[in-house]
Amino acid sequence: MKLSKKESVELLRLKMDKELIKITTEQDFRLKVFSDEVKELSAVESHILLTEMMRQNMIKDNVIKGLLGVKPSER
């Protein structure tokens, strides 16, 4: 079965997306270490950590959007 150009592009995009959502072995190890460390946090410490992580993710998103040339009004 031959795919159309549009279907081929979509299939390639899906394959790329799958690669982007995988984590490396090193990242997997760091995640395990982090998971073990946060088990020891109190509810208040967890709240503070999660709030800070969310803030940092928002900053990262803004940096990526800036690198992609998305104007501030489009954010």
Secondary structure, DSSP 8 states (H G I E B T S, - for coil): ----HHHHHHHHHHHHHHHHT---HHHHHHHHHHHHHHTT--HHHHHHHHHHHHHHHHHHHHHHHHHTT--GGG-
